[in-house]
Amino acid sequence: MPALDLPNIAANTPLWLALVTTFVAAVSGAILGRHPGGTTFDIVGITVFAFFMGLGGGIVRDVLLGNLPPLALRSAWYVVTVLAAVILVLLVGKWIPVGGWVFTILDALALGLYAVIAAQLAIEVGLPDVGAITVGFLASIAGGVIVALLRGETPELLRPGRPYALLALAGSTAYVLLDQWSGAAAALICVGLVIVGRVVTLNWDVRTRGVRPLRDPGDETPPAEPGEG
């Protein structure tokens, strides 16, 4: 079957689409900085969160692939986009419907794009399929993990909850496996899979479950069920 004649957004990502991806992720990071919690962060903290959410995945990807200096630092537009996201959140953050459908779809778009772009670059440098999938997965979750650690929290992907990291893994896997047929179609399928998966899991409240903890051989007390206590 001939490859579909479609633009490959993973291999030739338009600058505007890369900046939209960065902006959405940076807004999410800045809002986390303003989210009520045990610590109140100043403007520097909020900017750092936005920076790592918006650019952290791309920087981790480029470091893993030896593509230095990272692409996000070669163009001023990426940093400017992050600063624009911070200003937006500072001015109208309380009115941004982060849990709304529009933001959810944009967030899933960013997740899928990070996965496919990183996986494509890994393929281009000659990594095997498993390595490309791993790079795509790590690039898509890196920003969220860094921000969670800076906030003194356990990253969400390590805790029971709505699938997020699993969607990134599924998306990067789908892209790498389908890329041999058509990179353009693979990119669209991957991003679509992540977006649909995100909407479905939120709409039906699909959640992962905690693993039953191991019991000390000398402890006769049965372990509590996950979520108890």
C-alpha positions in Angstrom: 0.0 0.0 0.0 1.5 3.4 -1.0 2.2 5.9 1.8 -0.4 8.6 2.2 0.5 12.0 0.8 0.1 14.0 4.0 2.4 16.4 5.7 4.4 14.8 8.5 3.9 17.1 11.5 6.5 15.1 13.5 9.3 15.4 10.9 8.4 18.9 9.7 6.6 20.6 12.7 5.5 24.2 11.7 6.9 26.7 14.1 3.4 28.0 15.0 2.3 24.5 16.0 5.4 24.0 18.1 4.8 27.3 19.9 1.1 26.5 20.5 2.3 23.2 22.1 4.8 25.1 24.2 2.2 27.7 25.2 -0.4 25.3 26.3 2.1 23.3 28.4 3.6 26.5 29.9 0.1 27.8 30.9 -0.5 24.5 32.7 2.8 24.8 34.5 2.1 28.5 35.5 -1.3 27.5 36.8 0.2 24.8 38.9 2.4 27.5 40.5 -0.8 29.4 41.5 -2.6 26.3 42.6 -3.5 26.3 46.3 -1.1 24.1 48.3 1.3 24.0 51.2 3.6 26.5 49.6 3.0 29.9 48.0 5.2 30.6 45.1 6.4 34.0 43.8 6.6 35.1 40.2 10.0 33.4 39.8 8.6 30.1 41.0 5.6 30.3 38.6 8.0 31.2 35.7 10.2 28.2 36.5 7.2 25.9 36.5 6.0 27.3 33.2 9.5 27.0 31.7 9.9 23.3 32.7 6.4 22.4 31.6 6.7 24.3 28.3 10.3 23.5 27.4 11.4 20.7 29.7 10.3 17.8 27.5 12.1 19.2 24.4 15.3 19.9 26.4 15.3 16.4 27.9 14.7 15.0 24.4 17.6 16.9 22.9 19.9 16.0 25.7 19.1 12.3 25.3 19.8 12.5 21.6 22.9 14.7 21.8 21.1 17.5 19.9 22.9 20.4 21.6 22.3 23.1 22.4 18.6 22.2 22.8 16.3 23.5 20.0 14.2 25.4 22.5 17.2 27.6 23.3 18.2 28.3 19.7 15.2 30.4 19.0 14.0 33.3 21.2 10.4 32.5 20.3 10.2 29.6 22.7 11.2 31.5 25.7 9.0 34.5 24.7 6.1 32.0 24.4 6.7 30.8 27.9 6.8 34.4 29.3 3.6 35.1 27.4 2.0 32.1 29.1 3.2 33.4 32.5 1.8 36.9 31.9 -1.6 35.4 30.8 -1.9 33.3 34.0 -0.9 36.2 36.2 -3.5 38.4 34.7 -6.5 36.1 34.1 -5.4 32.8 35.6 -8.4 32.4 37.8 -10.7 32.6 34.8 -8.8 30.0 32.7 -11.0 26.8 32.6 -8.2 24.3 33.1 -10.6 21.5 33.6 -12.7 22.5 30.5 -12.9 20.5 27.3 -11.0 23.0 25.2 -8.0 23.1 27.5 -8.1 19.3 28.0 -7.9 18.8 24.2 -5.1 21.3 23.8 -3.2 19.7 26.7 -3.6 16.2 25.1 -2.5 17.7 21.7 0.7 19.0 23.5 1.3 15.5 25.0 0.9 13.8 21.7 3.1 16.2 19.8 5.9 15.9 22.4 5.7 12.1 22.0 5.7 12.0 18.2 8.3 14.7 17.6 10.8 13.1 20.1 10.2 9.7 18.6 10.8 10.9 15.1 14.0 12.6 16.0 15.1 9.4 17.8 14.4 7.4 14.6 16.4 10.0 12.5 19.5 9.5 14.7 19.3 5.7 14.2 17.8 4.5 17.5 16.0 1.1 17.4 12.2 1.1 17.9 12.4 0.5 21.7 14.8 3.4 22.1 12.6 5.7 20.0 9.5 4.8 22.0 11.4 5.4 25.2 12.6 8.9 24.1 9.1 9.8 23.0 7.7 8.7 26.3 10.3 10.5 28.4 10.0 13.7 26.5 6.3 13.9 26.9 6.3 13.3 30.7 9.5 15.1 31.6 8.1 18.5 32.2 5.3 17.3 34.5 7.7 15.2 36.6 10.2 18.0 37.1 7.4 20.4 38.2 5.9 17.9 40.6 9.3 17.3 42.2 9.9 21.1 42.5 6.5 21.3 44.2 7.6 18.6 46.7 5.0 16.1 45.4 5.1 12.6 44.1 4.7 12.8 40.3 1.1 12.0 39.3 2.2 9.4 36.8 3.5 7.3 39.7 0.2 7.4 41.6 -3.2 5.8 40.9 -5.3 8.1 38.9 -6.5 9.0 35.4 -4.1 7.6 32.7 -1.7 10.2 31.4 1.7 8.6 31.1 0.1 5.5 29.6 -1.4 7.6 26.9 2.0 9.1 26.1 3.5 5.6 25.9 0.6 4.3 23.7 1.0 7.3 21.4 4.8 7.1 21.0 4.5 3.3 20.5 1.8 3.7 17.8 3.9 6.3 16.0 7.1 4.2 15.9 5.2 1.1 14.8 3.3 2.9 12.0 6.1 5.1 10.9 7.4 2.5 8.5 4.1 2.6 6.7 3.6 6.4 6.6 5.2 8.9 9.0 2.5 11.5 8.2 -0.3 9.1 9.0 1.5 7.8 12.0 1.8 11.3 13.5 -1.9 12.0 13.0 -2.9 8.6 14.4 -0.7 9.0 17.4 -1.9 12.5 18.3 -5.5 11.5 17.7 -5.1 8.4 19.9 -3.8 10.6 22.7 -6.6 13.2 22.4 -9.4 10.6 22.2 -7.9 8.6 25.0 -7.7 11.7 27.2 -11.3 12.7 26.5 -12.6 9.1 27.0 -10.8 8.6 30.3 -12.0 11.9 31.6 -15.5 11.5 30.4 -15.8 8.0 31.9 -13.6 8.7 34.9 -11.2 5.8 34.0 -8.5 5.5 36.7 -5.6 3.2 37.3 -5.6 1.2 40.6 -2.9 1.0 43.2 -0.9 -2.3 43.5 -1.5 -4.2 46.7 1.6 -3.6 48.9 3.8 -6.5 49.9 3.4 -7.9 53.4 6.3 -8.3 55.7 6.7 -12.1 56.3 6.7 -11.6 60.0 3.6 -9.4 59.9 0.4 -11.3 60.5 -1.8 -8.2 59.8 -3.3 -8.4 56.3 -2.3 -5.4 54.1 -4.9 -2.8 53.6 -6.6 -2.5 50.3 -5.3 0.3 48.1 -7.1 3.5 48.9 -8.0 2.5 52.5 -6.8 4.4 55.5 
